[in-house]
Amino acid sequence: MESQLQEQEPHLKRSLKARHLAMISLGGVIGQGLFLSAGGNLYRAGPAGALIAYSIIGFIVYWVTFSLGEMATYIPVSGSFTVYCRRFVDKSFGTTIGYNYWACWTIIVAAELVALPLVMQFWTNKVPDWAWSGIFLVIIYVLNMCGARSYGEAEYWFSLIKIIAVLVFIIVGCLTSVFGFKYWKDPGAFSNGALGVVNAFVLASFSMQGTEIVGITAGECENPLKQVPRAIRNVFWRIIIFYLGSIFVMGMVIPWNDERNLSAGSGVTVSPFTIVFEKAGLQSVAHIMNAVILITVLSCANSGMYVSSRTLLCLSKEGLAHKRISHINKHGVPVWSITITAVISLITFATAFIPGKALFTVLTDLSGIAGFVTWGGICFAHFRFRKALKFNGHRVQDLPISTPFHPFGDIFGMIACVVISLMAGYSYFVPPDPVGLIGNYGGLIVVACLFVILKLWTKSKMIPIAEIDIDTGRAEYSFTDDSEKATGPLWKRTMGKIVSVLT
């Protein structure tokens, strides 16, 4: 009887289609870090230094995404980080990672609400900033309250626009520079040597955060066993084409000492995308570029509310938050988790109006460091997941998708996330900058304290490999379906792949 009642309870609906997930995986995390702030990295490191920084971070992202994708197809649940880390590592560890990730994206939503009025100022100054922020908050709240299908449809079109914009940018940049490397010679390939590359790591990491969204959506995909692996494989091309391709073009067309790079991210007019189009003699596209940047920021806020609400929902279902938060209405919408996330984002947004904006600056810096904690947690959970699979006699070859070169990727990811987190704020020590130091290291201290408190309170211990549960929630899959194997000429197979992504 109890099981029948549970089946009748409202639950998240698997309404995300293959085209939604494919487009989210390609363009969902392309945000203001690339469109607005990449010029700042060009100034910090120079064209070669920035390319090295983005390549190394892309290397980490690649393995983190595959590690998460492997677990998400094996056990497809929404808000998966808490489940995987609690089940494969330690209950206190999973709880810490879950709340860290929820706080991270809730703050990111607030940061996007602050950025949106800056974009609108390009067209008019007659509307107060808080009014624009309020309008866009209502828009993303309504989109999320309409369910995963609404979120996926919005992100499909947002991502498509961003992808087209980046591809046009790369083409225009290549035609403008004719693959010339004059700015690599003068003013130089590196602006500040090795230290410049280190400085660029942090912003490069911030701009690539959100890759793990594909894993979060696994619980609401129509067919996660097929859709998630396909989306995960798209990540490689996103890193190569959209991030490394864009940074490479910027370095060829824009000298690192261009004055507009000094304040990159402070307004729309300093976007490196705008600078490249200006150099190509296409100043008339400024309004179009500003509209694209608006969509980019709105897309990031929309994804932030979706991800943070699903994480909070998962925490509630695991008994780590009030049980009312796990309420899902008959349309498959987690009403309370979305509403609470929106309210916390609004409160965080309000700190931007405190004179000096010191508190808001600290909060937004905390959200950036929280991303490294999440990546490291994913790598650790996957490392132990693989050990549990081996112990129970499961073959890696039988998984819907498998992470290449294991365990190298997990070990490298864990070490890299720790190192980058610790060196992120080194420049704030001399001269001492309290706001910068708290923003960069306060998050690590809070996470460490939360973990220790939970360990003492719950007396939880790391789960022995032999006791790890790898069966609850496991997807049923077979490996005899060869229907999707492409046949025919190369051009026909290529067109088929393009159509499959867009439909």
C-alpha positions as CSV (number, residue, x, y, z in Angstrom):
1,M,0.0,0.0,0.0
2,E,2.8,2.4,0.9
3,S,4.6,1.8,-2.4
4,Q,1.3,2.4,-4.3
5,L,0.9,5.8,-2.5
6,Q,4.5,6.7,-3.4
7,E,3.8,6.0,-7.0
8,Q,0.8,8.2,-6.9
9,E,2.7,11.1,-5.4
10,P,3.5,13.9,-7.8
11,H,7.1,13.7,-9.1
12,L,9.4,15.5,-11.5
13,K,8.4,14.8,-15.1
14,R,10.9,13.6,-17.7
15,S,10.0,16.3,-20.2
16,L,13.4,17.4,-21.4
17,K,13.8,16.3,-25.0
18,A,17.0,15.3,-26.8
19,R,17.2,18.7,-28.6
20,H,16.9,20.6,-25.3
21,L,19.7,18.7,-23.6
22,A,21.9,18.8,-26.7
23,M,21.6,22.6,-27.0
24,I,22.0,23.1,-23.2
25,S,25.3,21.0,-23.3
26,L,26.6,23.1,-26.2
27,G,25.7,26.6,-25.2
28,G,24.0,26.5,-21.8
29,V,27.0,27.6,-19.8
30,I,28.4,30.2,-22.3
31,G,27.8,33.2,-20.2
32,Q,29.0,36.7,-19.3
33,G,32.4,35.2,-18.3
34,L,33.1,34.8,-22.0
35,F,31.0,37.6,-23.5
36,L,31.9,40.3,-21.1
37,S,34.9,39.4,-18.9
38,A,37.3,37.5,-21.2
39,G,39.0,40.8,-22.1
40,G,40.1,41.0,-18.5
41,N,41.9,37.7,-18.9
42,L,43.5,38.8,-22.1
43,Y,44.9,41.8,-20.1
44,R,46.1,39.7,-17.2
45,A,47.8,36.9,-19.2
46,G,48.3,38.0,-22.8
47,P,47.0,36.1,-25.8
48,A,49.2,33.0,-25.2
49,G,48.8,33.1,-21.4
50,A,45.0,33.3,-21.7
51,L,45.0,30.4,-24.2
52,I,47.1,28.3,-21.8
53,A,44.8,29.1,-18.8
54,Y,41.6,28.3,-20.7
55,S,43.1,25.1,-22.1
56,I,44.1,23.8,-18.6
57,I,40.7,24.7,-17.1
58,G,39.0,23.1,-20.1
59,F,41.1,20.0,-19.4
60,I,39.6,19.8,-15.9
61,V,36.1,20.5,-17.1
62,Y,36.3,17.7,-19.7
63,W,37.0,15.1,-17.1
64,V,34.6,16.5,-14.5
65,T,31.8,16.4,-17.1
66,F,32.5,12.8,-18.2
67,S,32.8,11.6,-14.6
68,L,29.4,13.2,-13.7
69,G,27.9,11.9,-16.9
70,E,29.0,8.4,-16.2
71,M,27.3,8.4,-12.7
72,A,24.2,10.4,-14.0
73,T,23.4,7.8,-16.7
74,Y,24.0,4.9,-14.2
75,I,21.8,6.5,-11.5
76,P,19.7,9.3,-13.2
77,V,18.4,11.6,-10.4
78,S,17.7,15.3,-10.3
79,G,20.1,17.3,-8.2
80,S,22.5,14.4,-8.3
81,F,25.6,15.8,-6.5
82,T,24.2,15.3,-3.0
83,V,23.1,11.7,-3.8
84,Y,26.4,10.6,-5.3
85,C,28.6,12.3,-2.7
86,R,26.5,10.9,0.2
87,R,26.3,7.5,-1.2
88,F,29.8,7.0,-2.6
89,V,31.9,9.0,-0.1
90,D,30.3,10.1,3.2
91,K,27.0,11.5,4.3
92,S,28.5,14.6,5.8
93,F,30.6,15.2,2.7
94,G,27.5,14.9,0.4
95,T,25.5,17.3,2.5
96,T,28.3,19.8,2.4
97,I,28.7,19.6,-1.3
98,G,24.9,19.9,-1.8
99,Y,24.5,23.1,0.3
100,N,27.7,24.5,-1.2
101,Y,26.3,24.0,-4.7
102,W,22.9,25.4,-3.9
103,A,24.4,28.5,-2.3
104,C,26.7,28.9,-5.3
105,W,24.0,29.1,-7.9
106,T,21.6,31.0,-5.7
107,I,24.2,33.8,-5.4
108,I,24.9,33.5,-9.2
109,V,21.3,34.3,-9.9
110,A,21.6,37.4,-7.8
111,A,24.8,38.4,-9.6
112,E,23.1,38.1,-13.0
113,L,20.2,40.3,-11.7
114,V,22.8,43.0,-10.9
115,A,24.4,42.6,-14.3
116,L,21.2,42.8,-16.3
117,P,20.6,46.6,-15.7
118,L,24.1,47.3,-16.9
119,V,23.1,45.7,-20.2
120,M,19.9,47.7,-20.4
121,Q,21.7,50.9,-19.8
122,F,23.0,50.6,-23.4
123,W,19.5,51.5,-24.6
124,T,18.1,53.7,-21.8
125,N,18.8,55.2,-18.4
126,K,15.2,56.2,-17.6
127,V,14.3,52.9,-15.9
128,P,15.8,52.3,-12.3
129,D,18.2,49.4,-12.1
130,W,16.1,47.7,-9.4
131,A,13.1,47.8,-11.7
132,W,14.9,46.0,-14.5
133,S,16.2,43.4,-12.1
134,G,12.7,42.9,-10.7
135,I,11.2,42.4,-14.2
136,F,13.8,39.8,-15.2
137,L,13.5,38.0,-11.8
138,V,9.8,37.6,-12.5
139,I,10.5,36.3,-16.0
140,I,12.9,33.6,-14.9
141,Y,10.7,32.7,-11.9
142,V,7.7,32.2,-14.2
143,L,9.8,30.2,-16.7
144,N,10.9,27.8,-14.0
145,M,7.4,27.6,-12.4
146,C,6.1,26.3,-15.8
147,G,8.2,23.2,-15.4
148,A,11.4,21.6,-16.9
149,R,9.9,21.7,-20.4
150,S,9.6,25.5,-20.2
151,Y,13.1,25.8,-18.9
152,G,14.4,23.5,-21.6
153,E,12.6,25.3,-24.4
154,A,13.8,28.7,-23.2
155,E,17.4,27.4,-22.9
156,Y,17.2,25.8,-26.3
157,W,16.6,29.1,-28.0
158,F,18.9,31.1,-25.7
159,S,21.7,28.6,-26.4
160,L,21.1,28.6,-30.1
161,I,21.4,32.4,-30.3
162,K,24.6,32.3,-28.2
163,I,26.1,29.6,-30.4
164,I,25.4,31.5,-33.6
165,A,26.8,34.7,-32.1
166,V,30.1,32.9,-31.1
167,L,30.5,31.2,-34.5
168,V,29.9,34.5,-36.3
169,F,32.4,36.2,-33.9
170,I,35.1,33.5,-34.7
171,I,34.5,33.8,-38.5
172,V,34.6,37.6,-38.4
173,G,37.7,37.6,-36.2
174,C,39.5,35.2,-38.5
175,L,38.7,37.2,-41.6
176,T,39.8,40.4,-39.8
177,S,43.1,39.1,-38.6
178,V,43.8,36.7,-41.5
179,F,45.4,34.5,-38.8
180,G,48.0,37.2,-38.1
181,F,50.0,37.0,-34.9
182,K,51.2,40.6,-34.9
183,Y,49.9,41.2,-31.4
184,W,51.7,38.1,-30.1
185,K,54.9,40.0,-31.0
186,D,53.9,43.5,-30.1
187,P,52.9,44.0,-27.3
188,G,53.7,40.3,-26.7
189,A,52.3,36.9,-26.2
190,F,52.4,37.1,-22.4
191,S,51.5,40.2,-20.4
192,N,52.8,39.1,-17.0
193,G,54.7,35.9,-17.5
194,A,53.7,32.8,-15.4
195,L,51.9,35.0,-12.8
196,G,49.6,36.3,-15.5
197,V,48.6,32.7,-16.4
198,V,47.9,32.0,-12.7
199,N,45.8,35.1,-12.5
200,A,43.8,34.0,-15.5
201,F,43.0,30.6,-14.0
202,V,40.3,31.9,-11.7
203,L,38.3,33.9,-14.3
204,A,38.7,31.1,-16.8
205,S,37.3,28.7,-14.3
206,F,34.4,31.0,-13.4
207,S,33.4,31.4,-17.1
208,M,33.3,27.6,-17.5
209,Q,31.3,26.8,-14.4
210,G,27.9,25.2,-15.1
211,T,29.2,22.3,-17.1
212,E,27.7,20.0,-14.5
213,I,24.2,21.2,-15.5
214,V,23.9,18.2,-17.8
215,G,24.1,15.9,-14.8
216,I,21.5,17.9,-12.9
217,T,19.0,17.5,-15.8
218,A,19.4,13.7,-16.0
219,G,16.4,13.2,-13.7
220,E,14.1,15.1,-16.0
221,C,15.3,13.7,-19.4
222,E,12.9,11.6,-21.5
223,N,15.7,9.1,-22.1
224,P,18.8,9.8,-19.9
225,L,20.6,6.7,-21.1
226,K,20.8,8.1,-24.7
227,Q,20.5,11.8,-24.2
228,V,23.0,12.4,-21.4
229,P,25.9,10.5,-23.1
230,R,25.2,12.4,-26.3
231,A,25.2,15.7,-24.5
232,I,28.4,14.9,-22.5
233,R,30.2,14.2,-25.8
234,N,29.2,17.7,-27.0
235,V,31.3,19.2,-24.2
236,F,34.5,18.5,-26.0
237,W,33.5,20.6,-29.0
238,R,32.1,23.3,-26.8
239,I,35.5,23.7,-25.0
240,I,37.5,23.6,-28.3
241,I,35.3,25.7,-30.5
242,F,33.5,28.2,-28.3
243,Y,36.0,28.8,-25.5
244,L,39.5,28.2,-27.0
245,G,38.4,29.3,-30.4
246,S,37.0,32.6,-29.0
247,I,40.1,33.3,-26.9
248,F,42.4,32.5,-29.8
249,V,40.5,35.0,-32.0
250,M,40.5,37.7,-29.3
251,G,44.3,37.4,-29.0
252,M,44.8,37.8,-32.8
253,V,42.5,40.8,-33.1
254,I,42.8,42.7,-29.8
255,P,46.2,43.7,-28.2
256,W,46.3,42.7,-24.5
257,N,47.1,46.3,-23.5
258,D,43.9,47.8,-25.2
259,E,42.5,50.2,-22.6
260,R,39.1,48.7,-22.9
261,N,40.4,45.4,-21.5
262,L,41.3,47.1,-18.2
263,S,37.6,47.4,-17.2
264,A,36.3,44.3,-19.0
265,G,33.1,43.1,-17.5
266,S,32.1,46.5,-16.1
267,G,29.8,47.3,-19.0
268,V,28.7,46.2,-22.4
269,T,30.8,48.5,-24.4
270,V,34.1,46.8,-23.3
271,S,33.0,43.3,-24.5
272,P,35.8,41.8,-26.6
273,F,33.0,40.7,-29.0
274,T,32.1,44.3,-29.6
275,I,35.7,45.3,-30.0
276,V,36.3,42.6,-32.7
277,F,33.2,43.7,-34.6
278,E,34.3,47.3,-34.4
279,K,37.7,46.4,-35.9
280,A,36.0,44.6,-38.7
281,G,34.1,47.8,-39.5
282,L,30.7,46.4,-38.3
283,Q,29.9,49.1,-35.7
284,S,26.2,48.8,-36.7
285,V,25.9,45.4,-35.0
286,A,26.4,47.0,-31.6
287,H,22.7,46.8,-30.8
288,I,22.5,43.2,-32.0
289,M,25.6,42.3,-29.8
290,N,24.1,44.0,-26.8
291,A,20.9,42.0,-27.3
292,V,23.0,38.8,-27.4
293,I,24.7,39.7,-24.2
294,L,21.3,40.4,-22.6
295,I,20.2,36.9,-23.6
296,T,23.4,35.5,-22.3
297,V,23.0,37.0,-18.8
298,L,19.3,36.1,-18.7
299,S,20.1,32.5,-19.8
300,C,22.6,32.2,-17.0
301,A,20.1,33.5,-14.4
302,N,17.5,31.1,-15.8
303,S,19.8,28.1,-15.5
304,G,20.9,29.2,-12.1
305,M,17.4,29.2,-10.7
306,Y,16.7,25.7,-12.3
307,V,19.9,24.1,-11.0
308,S,19.7,25.6,-7.5
309,S,16.0,24.7,-7.1
310,R,16.7,21.1,-8.1
311,T,19.6,20.9,-5.7
312,L,17.5,22.2,-2.8
313,L,14.8,19.7,-3.8
314,C,17.3,16.8,-3.6
315,L,18.5,18.0,-0.2
316,S,14.9,18.0,1.0
317,K,14.2,14.5,-0.4
318,E,17.4,13.3,1.4
319,G,16.0,14.6,4.7
320,L,18.6,17.4,4.8
321,A,16.1,20.3,4.5
322,H,12.5,20.8,5.6
323,K,10.3,18.1,4.1
324,R,7.8,20.7,2.7
325,I,10.5,21.9,0.3
326,S,10.3,18.6,-1.5
327,H,6.6,19.2,-2.5
328,I,6.0,18.8,-6.2
329,N,2.7,19.9,-7.8
330,K,0.7,17.9,-10.2
331,H,2.6,19.5,-13.1
332,G,5.9,18.2,-11.9
333,V,7.1,21.6,-10.6
334,P,9.0,21.8,-7.2
335,V,7.1,25.0,-6.2
336,W,8.7,25.6,-2.8
337,S,12.3,24.9,-3.8
338,I,12.0,27.4,-6.7
339,T,10.3,30.0,-4.5
340,I,12.8,29.7,-1.7
341,T,15.7,30.0,-4.2
342,A,14.1,33.1,-5.7
343,V,13.7,34.7,-2.3
344,I,17.3,34.0,-1.2
345,S,18.5,35.3,-4.6
346,L,16.5,38.5,-4.0
347,I,17.9,39.0,-0.5
348,T,21.4,38.5,-1.9
349,F,20.7,40.9,-4.7
350,A,19.6,43.5,-2.1
351,T,23.1,43.5,-0.6
352,A,24.3,45.2,-3.8
353,F,22.6,48.4,-2.6
354,I,24.6,48.5,0.6
355,P,27.1,51.4,0.3
356,G,30.5,50.2,-1.0
357,K,29.0,46.9,-2.2
358,A,31.6,45.0,0.0
359,L,29.1,42.4,1.1
360,F,27.8,41.7,-2.4
361,T,31.4,41.5,-3.7
362,V,32.3,38.9,-1.0
363,L,29.2,36.9,-1.8
364,T,29.8,36.8,-5.6
365,D,33.5,35.8,-4.9
366,L,32.3,33.0,-2.6
367,S,30.1,31.6,-5.4
368,G,33.1,31.3,-7.7
369,I,35.3,29.4,-5.2
370,A,32.2,27.1,-4.5
371,G,32.5,25.9,-8.1
372,F,35.9,24.4,-7.4
373,V,34.6,22.6,-4.3
374,T,31.8,21.1,-6.4
375,W,34.2,19.9,-9.2
376,G,36.6,18.4,-6.7
377,G,33.6,16.7,-5.0
378,I,32.4,15.2,-8.3
379,C,35.9,13.8,-9.0
380,F,36.2,12.2,-5.6
381,A,32.7,10.7,-5.8
382,H,33.4,9.2,-9.2
383,F,36.8,7.9,-8.1
384,R,35.0,5.9,-5.3
385,F,32.1,5.0,-7.6
386,R,34.5,3.2,-10.0
387,K,36.1,1.3,-7.1
388,A,32.7,0.2,-6.0
389,L,31.8,-1.0,-9.5
390,K,35.0,-3.0,-9.6
391,F,34.4,-4.5,-6.2
392,N,30.9,-5.6,-7.2
393,G,32.1,-7.2,-10.4
394,H,30.6,-4.7,-12.9
395,R,32.4,-4.1,-16.1
396,V,33.2,-0.5,-17.1
397,Q,32.6,-1.5,-20.7
398,D,28.9,-2.1,-19.9
399,L,28.2,1.5,-18.8
400,P,26.2,3.7,-21.2
401,I,29.2,6.1,-21.2
402,S,32.6,5.8,-19.6
403,T,35.2,8.3,-18.5
404,P,38.5,8.0,-20.6
405,F,41.9,7.5,-18.9
406,H,40.5,6.8,-15.5
407,P,41.7,7.4,-12.7
408,F,44.0,10.1,-14.1
409,G,41.2,12.5,-14.8
410,D,39.7,12.2,-11.2
411,I,43.1,12.6,-9.5
412,F,44.1,15.5,-11.7
413,G,40.8,17.2,-11.1
414,M,40.9,16.8,-7.4
415,I,44.5,18.2,-7.1
416,A,43.8,21.0,-9.6
417,C,40.7,22.2,-7.8
418,V,42.4,22.3,-4.5
419,V,45.5,24.1,-5.8
420,I,43.5,26.7,-7.8
421,S,41.2,27.4,-4.9
422,L,44.1,28.0,-2.6
423,M,46.0,30.3,-5.0
424,A,42.9,32.2,-6.2
425,G,43.3,35.1,-3.8
426,Y,47.1,35.3,-3.4
427,S,47.2,38.7,-5.0
428,Y,45.0,40.1,-2.2
429,F,47.7,39.5,0.4
430,V,50.1,42.3,-0.8
431,P,48.8,44.9,-0.3
432,P,46.2,43.4,2.1
433,D,42.6,43.6,0.8
434,P,40.1,42.3,3.4
435,V,37.2,42.1,1.0
436,G,39.2,40.2,-1.6
437,L,40.7,37.8,1.0
438,I,37.3,37.1,2.6
439,G,35.7,36.6,-0.8
440,N,38.3,34.1,-2.0
441,Y,39.0,32.2,1.2
442,G,35.9,32.7,3.3
443,G,34.0,30.2,1.3
444,L,36.6,27.5,1.8
445,I,36.6,28.2,5.6
446,V,32.7,28.0,5.7
447,V,32.7,24.7,3.7
448,A,35.4,23.2,6.0
449,C,33.6,24.3,9.1
450,L,30.2,22.9,7.9
451,F,31.9,19.6,7.1
452,V,33.5,19.3,10.5
453,I,30.3,20.3,12.3
454,L,28.3,17.7,10.4
455,K,30.9,15.0,11.1
456,L,30.8,15.8,14.8
457,W,27.0,16.0,14.9
458,T,26.2,12.9,12.8
459,K,29.3,10.9,13.6
460,S,29.3,9.8,10.0
461,K,32.3,8.0,8.5
462,M,33.6,7.4,5.0
463,I,31.6,4.5,3.6
464,P,33.7,1.4,3.0
465,I,34.0,0.4,-0.7
466,A,32.3,-2.9,0.1
467,E,29.2,-1.1,1.6
468,I,28.7,1.5,-1.2
469,D,25.2,1.2,-2.6
470,I,25.4,1.2,-6.4
471,D,22.0,-0.4,-7.1
472,T,19.3,1.9,-5.6
473,G,17.9,4.0,-8.4
474,R,20.0,2.3,-11.0
475,A,18.7,2.7,-14.6
476,E,17.7,-0.3,-16.6
477,Y,19.6,-0.5,-19.8
478,S,20.6,-2.8,-22.5
479,F,23.4,-2.6,-25.1
480,T,21.9,-4.3,-28.1
481,D,20.4,-1.2,-29.7
482,D,22.4,-0.4,-32.8
483,S,19.7,1.7,-34.4
484,E,21.5,5.0,-34.0
485,K,24.7,3.8,-35.8
486,A,25.2,6.2,-38.7
487,T,25.5,4.8,-42.3
488,G,26.1,6.3,-45.7
489,P,28.4,9.0,-47.1
490,L,30.3,11.4,-44.7
491,W,28.2,14.4,-45.8
492,K,25.0,12.5,-45.1
493,R,26.2,11.4,-41.6
494,T,27.3,14.9,-40.8
495,M,24.0,16.5,-41.8
496,G,22.2,13.8,-39.8
497,K,24.1,14.8,-36.7
498,I,23.4,18.5,-37.2
499,V,19.7,17.8,-37.6
500,S,19.6,15.4,-34.6
501,V,21.0,18.2,-32.4
502,L,18.6,20.9,-33.6
503,T,15.4,18.7,-33.5
